[in-house]
Structure formats: structure tokens, C-alpha cells
């Protein structure tokens, strides 16, 4: 999970809460400049003295007494400001109600009393005063206190919030709940397809059981498509899988992008690039002959394979027709053809058609997983 992003979001929320608290506290200063009535004045002074001594309950009682005796607008203003001040300073719900509860909530969070924060949040919820920002801090408190299962349960109730989804994914990771982690990450990439979200989601996909080499190639292709390639190893792995499965032009393109990104420069990778260039040129020279043979074949898998290679050659629109012609014949691997068609549509910029093609792959699970991830990518 992008922990730094998560921390930054929650820090901003907490700072916002702190600023709100500060605004309340500063009210007490200007209040003394106002003119209060002769009857209320002594009560105000006594309440201030009691508050300064930390006797907030008595201070609030004295302010209630002053409120019963008030007679001017300034009386009302001063009393209300001091009541807020006492409520915040006390942090005691029995004294200051919701204002005190909010102050205690912020103070407990700043002090790292995360179990108390969770309890404070419940008090605010029952009072109808638990806003969205405070809910995120409660979820963070579950995580900080080590209650990752509680974090997952609570974060799931906070629908439609990016920070909540980040927390949900993080806590699900800590508990080993891959299904929940995947669901949260899929919602994140649907909202905002950041490379870091895609990277985490694809790492989960790579751990799926029984992946074929073609499945692995498709996951690396998604890394390239979503901007979530990591280091040299990702570029080399993608190129090697592509070479192995007959897509030399794609391997060449991938390695050249790795060189441009200054991720690939070692001798071994350069030898792989030279081999990819040589094989891509040979494939291109033989393409017409291979196409004729594939068209004459009783099954359509060779046409699908040619279409896949054409995507890597930058001929996506032509590849669509070639793959579709292959799908009109009997196929050994219909799922493969459906995924290649979707990829050709993606490369051609036909997003709706791509998503529809991917969504037709239902089984087996490993193929359905790959197709589903590609369908998510096709939406952006």
C-alpha cells in the first residue's frame, strides 16, 4: 500500500480538526473586551478563575448561573464563548457535551490513545456529531492500535472515500484478507488509476494460483499499460515472455522503452534487445506467408496468434480483423482469442468494445482474473 499517501491524507484531516479546535479556543480572549452587566460580571470572573484552576465542572455551573441572570447581548456573547472554552478544555462530555467530546477525540488522537479514540468516536456517533473526517480518524485508530480486523470492518462502512479505501486495503493486507484487499484496490483504480494502486493490485494478481506464461505476460503488459513498471527486471521479464510467446516486436518495443527510461542498460538486456530486433524483422518479412497459412488452416488459433503479434507491431486496427477471422473458426483456446481481441481493441482506443470482449471470459479462474483486470484498465 502507498503508506506515505495514506499518512499524508490523514495528517491533513487531523490538522483540519486541530485548526477547528484552535478557532474555538481563541474565542475566549476577545470575550473579555466586551462589556457585561454588573450582575453577570462577578459570575464571569469567578467562572474564569475556576476554569484556570482546572475545576471545569464548577466553572460550567457558574456560567449556567450567569446565563440565567444575563440581560444584554454582550452577556450572551461572553457566556457562550466561555462555555465553549470550558467545554474544550475539560474534554468531559458530562460538562461540555458534543464540544467537549470533539476536543477529547482530537486530544486522544494526538496523544496516541487510539482505543480511547475509538470509544470517543462512538460517543460522537450517538450524538450525531461524527463527521466524515472524524470517521477516517477512527478507522486510522483501529489500524494504529493493531486491530486490523476492526479497521477492515469499520473502513467498509465508509463508502466512496479514497482514504478509507486505502486503509481498508492496508488493513486487509495485514490480516491476509486478499479478497477484501483486492476489492478495495479495484475500487481505488476505478476511482483514480494511479500507478501505485495498479502496482499493488497486480502484485495480488501475480500471486494467483496456476497462472500460465501467457497469463503472466498479460499481467506484465498491464504494468506497462498502467505506468506501474518498476525496475529493469519488469522490462526484461515482459520482453522475455513476449519473445517466448512469439511477440518479438513487442519485446523490442518494451526494451527500447526501458532504455529510454534509463531502467535498462546492462549487457544481457542489450543482447536480448538485439535478438528481439532480429526476430521482429524476420517475423515481419514472413508475415504475409504466415497469414496465408493461417487463413488456410482449419482452426483459428494461428490467426489469433498473428493478430497478437500485430498488436505489438503497432497494427492494432488490422489485428482486430485478423483475430475476429480466427474466432470464426474452431479454436483450441477460445479464452485466449477473447483476451487478444480485447487487447487489440485497447490498443486501437476502442474502450467499450475492449471491456465487452474481456467480460466474456468467465472461466477458468486464472483467465477470468486476467480478463477482469484488463477490463478495469480498459475503462480509463
C-alpha positions in Angstrom: 0.0 0.0 0.0 1.1 3.6 -0.6 1.6 4.3 3.2 3.0 7.8 2.6 -0.1 8.8 0.7 -2.3 7.4 3.4 -0.4 9.2 6.2 -0.5 12.5 4.3 -4.2 12.3 3.8 -4.9 11.5 7.4 -2.4 14.2 8.6 -4.3 16.8 6.6 -7.6 15.6 8.2 -6.2 15.8 11.7 -4.7 19.2 11.1 -8.1 20.4 9.9 -9.6 19.2 13.2 -6.9 20.8 15.2 -7.4 24.1 13.4 -11.1 23.9 14.2 -10.3 23.4 17.9 -7.9 26.3 17.8 -10.6 28.6 16.5 -12.8 27.7 19.5 -10.0 28.4 22.0 -9.2 31.8 20.6 -12.8 33.0 21.3 -12.0 33.3 25.0 -9.6 36.1 24.5 -11.8 38.7 22.8 -14.7 37.9 25.1 -13.0 39.9 28.0 -13.1 43.1 25.9 -16.8 43.1 25.8 -18.9 44.9 28.4 -21.0 42.7 30.6 -23.7 43.7 33.0 -22.9 44.4 36.7 -24.8 41.3 37.8 -23.2 38.9 35.4 -19.6 40.3 35.7 -18.7 38.8 39.0 -20.0 35.4 37.9 -17.9 35.6 34.7 -14.8 36.4 36.8 -15.5 33.5 39.1 -16.0 31.1 36.2 -12.7 32.2 34.7 -10.9 31.6 38.0 -12.4 28.2 38.4 -11.5 27.2 34.8 -7.9 28.4 35.3 -7.7 26.2 38.4 -8.9 23.2 36.3 -12.3 23.0 38.1 -14.3 22.9 34.8 -17.5 21.4 36.3 -17.8 24.3 38.8 -16.9 26.8 36.1 -19.6 25.5 33.8 -22.1 25.6 36.7 -21.2 29.2 37.4 -21.7 30.0 33.7 -25.1 28.4 33.7 -25.9 30.6 36.7 -24.7 33.6 34.8 -26.8 32.6 31.8 -29.9 32.7 34.0 -29.0 36.2 35.0 -28.0 37.7 31.7 -29.6 40.9 30.4 -27.5 42.2 27.5 -26.3 40.9 24.1 -22.7 41.2 25.4 -23.7 39.0 28.4 -24.9 36.3 25.9 -21.8 36.5 23.7 -19.3 36.3 26.6 -21.1 33.4 28.3 -21.4 31.4 25.1 -17.7 31.9 24.3 -16.6 30.9 27.8 -18.8 27.9 27.8 -17.1 26.7 24.6 -13.7 27.4 26.1 -14.5 25.4 29.3 -16.1 22.6 27.2 -13.0 22.2 25.1 -10.5 22.5 28.0 -12.5 19.9 30.1 -12.8 17.3 27.4 -15.5 15.9 29.6 -18.8 15.1 27.8 -20.8 15.4 31.1 -19.6 19.0 31.3 -19.3 20.2 27.7 -21.4 17.9 25.7 -20.5 17.5 22.0 -17.9 20.3 22.0 -16.1 18.5 24.8 -16.4 15.2 23.1 -14.8 16.6 19.9 -12.0 18.1 21.9 -11.3 14.8 23.8 -11.4 13.0 20.4 -8.7 15.3 19.0 -6.6 15.2 22.2 -6.7 11.4 22.4 -5.7 11.0 18.8 -2.8 13.5 19.2 -1.7 11.6 22.4 -1.8 8.2 20.6 -4.6 6.9 22.8 -6.2 5.0 19.9 -8.5 2.8 21.8 -9.9 5.9 23.5 -10.3 7.5 20.1 -12.5 4.6 19.0 -14.7 5.0 22.1 -14.8 8.8 21.6 -16.0 8.2 18.0 -18.8 6.1 19.3 -19.9 8.8 21.6 -19.8 11.3 18.8 -21.8 8.9 16.6 -24.5 8.6 19.1 -24.6 12.4 19.5 -24.9 12.8 15.7 -21.6 14.7 15.6 -19.3 12.2 13.9 -18.4 13.8 10.6 -16.7 12.1 7.7 -13.2 13.4 8.7 -13.6 12.0 12.2 -14.7 8.7 10.8 -11.5 8.4 8.9 -9.5 9.1 12.1 -11.5 6.3 13.9 -10.5 3.9 11.1 -6.9 5.0 11.4 -7.2 4.5 15.2 -8.2 0.9 14.6 -5.1 0.4 12.4 -2.8 2.2 14.8 -4.0 0.2 17.7 -3.2 -3.1 15.9 -6.9 -4.0 15.4 -6.6 -4.7 11.7 -9.8 -6.8 11.5 -11.7 -3.9 13.2 -10.1 -1.5 10.8 -11.4 -3.5 7.8 -14.9 -3.7 9.3 -15.0 0.0 10.1 -13.5 1.1 6.8 -16.0 -0.9 4.9 -18.8 1.3 6.3 -17.1 4.5 4.9 -18.2 4.1 1.3 -16.9 6.2 -1.6 -13.8 7.7 0.2 -10.3 7.2 -1.2 -8.5 7.4 2.2 -11.0 4.8 3.7 -10.3 2.5 0.7 -6.5 2.9 1.3 -7.0 2.0 4.9 -9.2 -0.9 4.0 -6.6 -2.3 1.6 -3.8 -1.8 4.1 -5.6 -3.4 7.0 -6.8 -6.3 4.8 -3.2 -6.9 3.7 -2.2 -7.1 7.4 -4.8 -9.7 8.1 -4.1 -11.7 5.0 -7.6 -11.0 3.6 -6.8 -11.0 -0.1 -10.4 -10.8 -1.3 -11.1 -7.6 0.7 -7.7 -6.1 -0.3 -8.4 -6.8 -4.0 -11.9 -5.3 -3.7 -10.5 -2.1 -2.2 -7.7 -1.8 -4.7 -10.1 -2.4 -7.6 -12.3 0.4 -6.3 -9.3 2.7 -6.0 -8.1 2.1 -9.5 -11.7 2.6 -10.7 -11.8 6.0 -8.9 -8.2 7.1 -9.8 -5.9 4.7 -11.7 -2.7 5.7 -10.0 0.3 3.6 -10.8 0.8 2.7 -7.1 -2.7 1.4 -6.9 -2.2 -0.7 -10.0 1.1 -2.0 -8.8 -0.5 -3.3 -5.6 -3.4 -4.8 -7.5 -1.1 -6.5 -10.0 1.1 -7.9 -7.2 -2.1 -9.6 -5.9 -2.8 -11.0 -9.4 0.7 -12.3 -9.7 0.1 -14.5 -6.6 -2.9 -16.2 -8.2 -2.5 -20.0 -8.5 -1.9 -21.8 -11.7 -1.0 -18.8 -13.9 0.2 -19.8 -17.4 3.1 -18.0 -19.1 0.5 -16.1 -21.2 -1.3 -15.0 -18.1 2.0 -13.7 -16.6 2.7 -11.9 -19.9 -0.7 -10.3 -19.8 -0.1 -9.1 -16.2 3.3 -7.5 -17.2 1.5 -5.9 -20.2 -0.9 -4.3 -17.7 2.1 -2.9 -15.8 3.3 -1.3 -18.9 -0.2 0.0 -19.8 -0.9 1.4 -16.4 2.5 3.0 -15.9 3.4 0.7 -13.0 6.6 -0.8 -14.3 9.1 -1.0 -11.5 12.8 -1.6 -12.3 14.9 -3.4 -15.0 13.5 -6.8 -14.0 10.0 -5.8 -15.1 11.1 -4.7 -18.5 13.2 -7.8 -19.0 10.6 -10.2 -17.8 7.9 -8.7 -20.1 10.3 -8.8 -23.0 11.3 -12.4 -22.3 7.7 -13.6 -22.0 6.9 -11.7 -25.3 9.8 -13.4 -27.1 8.9 -16.8 -25.8 5.3 -16.4 -27.0 6.2 -15.1 -30.5 5.8 -11.4 -30.0 9.3 -10.2 -30.8 8.2 -6.7 -32.0 6.6 -6.1 -28.6 9.7 -7.3 -26.8 11.8 -4.9 -28.9 9.4 -2.0 -28.0 9.4 -2.8 -24.3 13.2 -2.9 -24.1 13.6 0.3 -26.0 11.2 1.9 -23.6 13.3 0.5 -20.7 16.4 2.1 -22.3 14.6 5.4 -22.7 13.5 5.3 -19.1 17.1 4.6 -18.1 16.0 1.3 -16.4 17.7 -1.0 -18.9 21.4 -0.7 -19.9 23.2 -3.9 -18.9 24.9 -6.1 -21.5 22.5 -9.0 -21.1 19.5 -6.8 -21.7 21.2 -5.3 -24.7 21.8 -8.8 -26.2 18.1 -9.5 -25.6 17.1 -6.3 -27.4 19.3 -7.3 -30.4 17.7 -10.7 -30.6 14.3 -9.1 -30.4 15.0 -6.8 -33.2 16.4 -9.6 -35.4 13.3 -11.8 -34.7 10.9 -9.0 -35.2 12.4 -8.2 -38.6 12.1 -11.9 -39.5 8.5 -12.1 -38.4 7.6 -9.1 -40.4 9.3 -10.4 -43.5 7.4 -13.7 -43.1 4.1 -12.2 -42.1 2.3 -12.5 -45.5 3.3 -16.1 -45.8 2.3 -16.9 -42.3 -1.1 -15.1 -42.8 -1.8 -17.2 -45.9 -1.1 -20.4 -44.0 -3.2 -19.3 -41.0 -6.1 -18.4 -43.3 -5.9 -21.8 -44.9 -5.7 -23.7 -41.6 -8.9 -25.4 -40.3 -8.6 -23.9 -36.9 -8.3 -20.2 -36.0 -5.6 -20.2 -33.3 -2.8 -19.3 -35.7 -4.7 -16.2 -36.9 -5.2 -15.2 -33.2 -1.5 -15.6 -32.6 -0.7 -13.5 -35.7 -3.1 -10.8 -34.5 -1.5 -10.7 -31.1 1.9 -10.1 -32.7 0.5 -7.4 -34.9 -0.7 -5.5 -31.8 3.0 -5.3 -30.8 3.9 -4.1 -34.3 1.6 -1.2 -33.9 -1.1 -2.6 -36.2 -3.9 -2.8 -33.7 -6.8 -2.0 -36.1 -5.6 -4.6 -38.5 -5.1 -7.1 -35.6 -8.8 -6.8 -34.7 -9.9 -8.1 -38.1 -7.3 -10.9 -38.1 -8.3 -12.1 -34.6 -12.0 -11.9 -35.5 -11.4 -14.0 -38.5 -9.6 -16.6 -36.3 -12.6 -16.6 -33.9 -14.9 -17.6 -36.8 -13.1 -20.9 -36.9 -12.9 -23.7 -34.3 -10.4 -22.7 -31.6 -8.3 -24.7 -29.1 -8.3 -21.8 -26.7 -11.4 -19.5 -27.0 -10.4 -17.5 -23.9 -7.1 -16.6 -25.4 -8.8 -15.3 -28.5 -11.2 -13.3 -26.5 -8.4 -11.7 -24.4 -6.4 -10.9 -27.6 -9.4 -9.3 -29.2 -9.8 -7.1 -26.1 -6.2 -6.1 -26.1 -6.4 -5.2 -29.8 -9.4 -3.0 -29.0 -7.5 -1.3 -26.2 -4.5 -0.6 -28.4 -6.9 0.8 -31.0 -8.6 3.1 -28.5 -11.9 1.3 -28.6 -12.5 1.1 -24.9 -16.2 0.0 -24.8 -15.6 -2.9 -27.2 -12.5 -3.9 -25.3 -14.3 -4.1 -22.0 -17.1 -6.1 -23.6 -14.6 -8.6 -25.0 -12.8 -9.1 -21.7 -16.1 -9.5 -19.8 -16.9 -12.6 -21.9 -14.1 -14.6 -20.2 -15.7 -16.3 -17.2 -13.6 -19.5 -16.6 -11.1 -20.8 -15.7 -10.4 -18.5 -12.7 -6.9 -17.6 -13.9 -8.1 -16.4 -17.3 -11.1 -14.7 -15.8 -8.8 -12.8 -13.3 -6.6 -11.6 -16.1 -9.5 -10.6 -18.3 -11.2 -8.8 -15.4 -8.1 -6.7 -14.7 -7.8 -5.8 -18.3 -11.5 -4.8 -18.3 -10.7 -2.4 -15.4 -7.8 -0.9 -17.3 -10.0 -0.5 -20.4 -12.3 1.9 -18.6 -9.6 4.6 -18.5 
